[in-house]
Structures are given as C-alpha cells and as structure tokens.
Amino acid sequence: MDFLKHYKSKFFFIKDLLQRDDPVVVEVGAHYGEDSMRFMQVFENIDLHCFEPDPRNIKIFKKFINDNRVKLYETALSNKKGTAEFYQSYQEYRKDEIPEKYNWMTLEEYNRTNLNNSGASSLKEGYGHILDQPIKVKTDRFDTWYKEKNIGQIDLAWIDVQGAEREVIEGMAEEIRNIKYIWMEYGECFYNGAMTRHETLTLMRKVGFEEVKEHSDHTLQGDVLCKNTI
C-alpha cells in the first residue's frame, strides 16, 4: 500500500534535505505509525525510533508495523522521567466510511477502539474533545534515553506532541547538539503552555538552532524546520 499519497512532496523533500538513504530519525508522537510508514517508504535503510504513549494508537501501530528498521517506545518524551497524566482526545464518529487517510484500517476497528481524533491527545490540558478521565503514561527525557541507547548522530527529530513541544526540547538538554534537524509543530495554543511561532523560534535559537525559513510555515499555526548551528 502507498502511504505517501498526498505527502510525497514533503517526504521526498526530507530525503533531499538529509542526503542519505540510511538516516537516524526520532519520531516523537508517532500516532498510528502513518508517518513512520511514509519514512520507511522513502528511506530503504532508515533507523527509526518512535515514541507514542497512547495505548489506543500503540495497538494500531503494533498491528500494522513489524519491521526491524523501526523501534517503538511506549512512552511520552518530556522534561521529566516518571509518569504523567495524559489527556486522550476523542470525537464520536458516525459516518459509514473511515477517513481516507486511515482507510488501511477497518471501520469497525476505528469505531470500536475510539480512534477518531486520537491524534489530538496530549500531556497538556486544554483541548475540548477528550475522554472523561486522563490516564497515566510513562514519560522519559530525550537526553536520558539518548545516553542509554548510544545512538550517535541523529539526522532528524520529528516532533508532533500537541502543545508539549517546550518540554520535549527541554528534555533534550545538551544532547540536542547531536541532532542535525528538528521539524515540529507550533501555535496550537488551545493547549495549556503551547508555544506561539515566536516563542518556538526564540527557544530554538537559545538551544543553538536556526529556522530554515524557506521550508517553514509562517502562519499562526503550522510546522517549522530548524537546523543545528552548534
């Protein structure tokens, strides 16, 4: 199955950016693994490390991804190692067809496990459509994980954590110097503590990264690409 579909330009741009077929990529907030599968289609010899704390998403990820190029860590990256409350998002789904971008699943599976809108789940409060009670998930710091795994240089960190970007970057500490590029969201300010575009770029400059302006969004909410200048 072709998971790239409407995402070909983005992922082939990343391939051109990294200039190698065997990059080390850390995906923070892997959801169902849809971007993971796109990375695997584009990079034949990728070394992909995926973080995902939501048990609903983990179940789907494990069902559809069984590949020795990918390692899944069932935890959330943050600025503390331990546990934290996690707010699972959900909106009732009544249509008779699964959303096109997830049509590699069954409709019954999608509905039975309350998957609709699960990508808006977060360590941060503020989103309006969540399940009744938060759950406890494991958290880890990037720098702690990085030292334990002894991975070496990381070509790309792909961060999609719904308002918890600041905590992920703080948890990288000095080990952020071992990452070439960081691609992450900004401006999801309905989450408590989420950063605006200006706050995101200010923080990234502080830790030694500069925006790649021609490949970043310039709207109030979007994605920004930053390059290591250390």
C-alpha positions as CSV (number, residue, x, y, z in Angstrom):
1,M,0.0,0.0,0.0
2,D,1.2,3.5,-0.8
3,F,1.1,5.5,2.4
4,L,2.6,8.6,0.8
5,K,-0.4,9.7,-1.3
6,H,-0.7,13.4,-0.7
7,Y,2.5,13.5,1.3
8,K,5.1,12.7,-1.4
9,S,6.5,16.2,-1.8
10,K,7.0,16.6,2.0
11,F,8.8,13.3,2.5
12,F,10.9,13.5,-0.7
13,F,11.9,17.0,0.4
14,I,13.1,15.4,3.7
15,K,15.1,12.8,1.7
16,D,16.8,15.6,-0.3
17,L,17.4,17.5,2.9
18,L,19.1,14.6,4.7
19,Q,21.1,13.4,1.6
20,R,21.2,9.8,2.6
21,D,19.2,6.6,2.5
22,D,20.1,5.4,6.0
23,P,19.2,8.3,8.3
24,V,18.6,8.1,12.0
25,V,15.2,9.6,12.7
26,V,13.4,10.1,16.0
27,E,9.7,10.5,15.7
28,V,8.1,12.0,18.8
29,G,4.4,11.4,18.8
30,A,4.1,8.5,16.3
31,H,0.3,8.2,16.5
32,Y,-0.8,5.1,14.4
33,G,2.5,5.0,12.6
34,E,1.3,6.6,9.4
35,D,4.3,8.9,9.2
36,S,6.5,6.0,10.3
37,M,5.3,4.1,7.2
38,R,6.0,7.0,5.0
39,F,9.5,7.3,6.3
40,M,10.0,3.6,5.6
41,Q,8.8,4.0,2.0
42,V,11.1,6.9,1.3
43,F,14.2,5.6,3.2
44,E,15.1,2.0,2.5
45,N,17.7,1.7,5.3
46,I,16.3,4.1,7.9
47,D,16.9,3.6,11.6
48,L,13.6,4.9,13.0
49,H,12.9,5.5,16.7
50,C,9.2,6.1,17.5
51,F,7.7,7.4,20.8
52,E,3.9,7.0,21.4
53,P,2.2,6.9,24.8
54,D,-1.5,6.4,23.9
55,P,-2.4,2.7,24.2
56,R,-5.1,3.1,21.5
57,N,-2.5,4.2,19.0
58,I,0.1,1.8,20.2
59,K,-2.3,-1.1,19.5
60,I,-2.7,0.0,15.8
61,F,1.0,0.8,15.4
62,K,1.9,-2.7,16.5
63,K,-0.7,-4.4,14.3
64,F,0.5,-2.7,11.1
65,I,4.2,-2.2,11.7
66,N,6.5,-5.1,12.1
67,D,9.8,-4.1,10.7
68,N,13.4,-4.3,12.1
69,R,14.1,-0.8,10.9
70,V,11.7,0.6,13.5
71,K,11.8,0.7,17.3
72,L,8.7,1.7,19.2
73,Y,9.0,3.2,22.7
74,E,5.6,3.2,24.6
75,T,6.3,6.4,26.4
76,A,6.0,10.2,26.1
77,L,9.1,12.3,25.8
78,S,9.0,15.3,28.2
79,N,11.3,17.1,30.6
80,K,10.9,14.6,33.4
81,K,11.3,10.8,33.7
82,G,8.5,9.1,35.5
83,T,4.7,9.2,34.9
84,A,2.2,11.9,33.9
85,E,-1.4,12.4,33.2
86,F,-2.3,12.1,29.5
87,Y,-5.5,13.5,28.0
88,Q,-6.9,11.2,25.4
89,S,-8.8,13.1,22.7
90,Y,-11.9,11.6,21.0
91,Q,-14.9,12.7,18.9
92,E,-17.7,10.4,18.1
93,Y,-17.7,9.2,14.5
94,R,-20.9,8.3,12.8
95,K,-20.0,8.1,9.1
96,D,-20.2,4.7,7.2
97,E,-16.6,5.1,5.8
98,I,-13.4,5.5,7.6
99,P,-11.5,8.8,6.9
100,E,-9.5,8.4,3.7
101,K,-6.1,8.9,5.3
102,Y,-6.8,5.9,7.6
103,N,-8.5,3.6,5.2
104,W,-5.9,0.9,5.7
105,M,-7.8,0.1,8.9
106,T,-11.3,-1.2,9.2
107,L,-14.3,1.0,10.1
108,E,-15.2,-1.5,12.9
109,E,-11.8,-1.3,14.3
110,Y,-11.7,2.5,14.1
111,N,-15.0,2.9,15.9
112,R,-14.6,0.1,18.5
113,T,-11.3,1.4,19.9
114,N,-12.4,5.1,19.9
115,L,-9.7,6.2,17.5
116,N,-11.4,9.2,15.9
117,N,-9.4,12.3,16.6
118,S,-6.9,10.5,18.8
119,G,-4.1,12.5,17.2
120,A,-5.1,15.5,19.3
121,S,-4.2,13.7,22.6
122,S,-1.6,15.4,24.8
123,L,0.2,15.6,28.1
124,K,-1.3,19.1,28.1
125,E,-4.9,20.1,29.1
126,G,-7.0,22.4,27.1
127,Y,-8.3,20.5,24.1
128,G,-12.1,20.4,24.1
129,H,-12.8,16.8,22.9
130,I,-11.4,14.3,25.4
131,L,-12.4,11.1,27.1
132,D,-13.8,11.5,30.6
133,Q,-10.7,10.7,32.6
134,P,-7.0,11.2,31.9
135,I,-4.7,8.1,32.0
136,K,-1.3,7.7,33.4
137,V,1.6,7.2,30.9
138,K,5.3,6.7,31.2
139,T,7.5,9.7,30.5
140,D,11.2,10.0,29.7
141,R,13.7,12.7,28.8
142,F,15.4,12.6,25.5
143,D,18.9,13.1,27.0
144,T,18.4,10.1,29.4
145,W,17.1,7.9,26.6
146,Y,19.9,9.0,24.2
147,K,22.7,8.2,26.6
148,E,21.2,4.8,27.3
149,K,20.8,3.9,23.6
150,N,24.2,5.3,22.5
151,I,22.7,6.0,19.0
152,G,25.2,8.6,17.8
153,Q,24.2,11.4,15.5
154,I,20.5,11.9,14.7
155,D,19.7,13.3,11.3
156,L,16.1,14.4,12.1
157,A,13.8,14.8,15.1
158,W,10.2,14.9,14.0
159,I,8.1,16.3,16.9
160,D,4.3,16.2,16.9
161,V,3.2,16.4,20.5
162,Q,0.2,18.7,20.6
163,G,1.4,21.7,22.7
164,A,4.1,19.9,24.7
165,E,7.0,20.9,22.4
166,R,8.7,23.0,25.0
167,E,9.0,20.1,27.4
168,V,10.4,17.8,24.7
169,I,13.1,20.4,23.8
170,E,13.9,21.0,27.5
171,G,14.4,17.3,28.0
172,M,17.0,17.2,25.2
173,A,19.3,19.4,27.2
174,E,22.9,19.2,26.0
175,E,22.2,16.2,23.8
176,I,20.3,18.4,21.4
177,R,23.7,19.1,19.8
178,N,23.6,15.6,18.4
179,I,20.6,16.3,16.2
180,K,21.0,17.9,12.7
181,Y,17.5,19.0,12.0
182,I,14.3,19.4,14.1
183,W,10.9,19.6,12.5
184,M,8.0,20.4,14.8
185,E,4.6,22.0,15.2
186,Y,3.9,25.3,16.8
187,G,1.0,27.6,17.6
188,E,-1.5,25.0,19.0
189,C,-2.4,27.5,21.7
190,F,-5.6,25.8,22.9
191,Y,-3.3,23.5,24.8
192,N,-2.1,24.9,28.1
193,G,1.5,26.1,27.7
194,A,1.8,25.6,24.0
195,M,4.2,27.9,22.2
196,T,3.5,30.5,19.6
197,R,5.6,30.7,16.5
198,H,7.7,33.5,18.0
199,E,8.2,31.6,21.3
200,T,9.1,28.5,19.4
201,L,11.8,30.2,17.4
202,T,13.1,32.1,20.4
203,L,13.6,28.8,22.3
204,M,15.2,27.1,19.3
205,R,17.7,29.9,18.9
206,K,18.5,29.6,22.6
207,V,19.4,25.9,22.1
208,G,21.5,26.6,19.0
209,F,19.1,26.0,16.1
210,E,18.0,28.4,13.4
211,E,14.9,28.4,11.3
212,V,15.1,27.2,7.7
213,K,12.8,29.9,6.6
214,E,12.0,28.7,3.1
215,H,10.8,25.4,4.4
216,S,8.8,26.6,7.4
217,D,5.2,27.8,7.7
218,H,4.7,31.5,8.5
219,T,1.1,31.3,9.7
220,L,-0.2,31.5,13.3
221,Q,-0.2,27.7,13.5
222,G,1.9,25.2,11.5
223,D,5.3,23.5,11.2
224,V,8.8,24.9,11.5
225,L,12.1,23.3,10.3
226,C,15.2,24.2,12.3
227,K,18.9,23.4,11.6
228,N,21.6,22.8,14.2
229,T,24.2,25.7,14.2
230,I,26.2,24.5,17.2
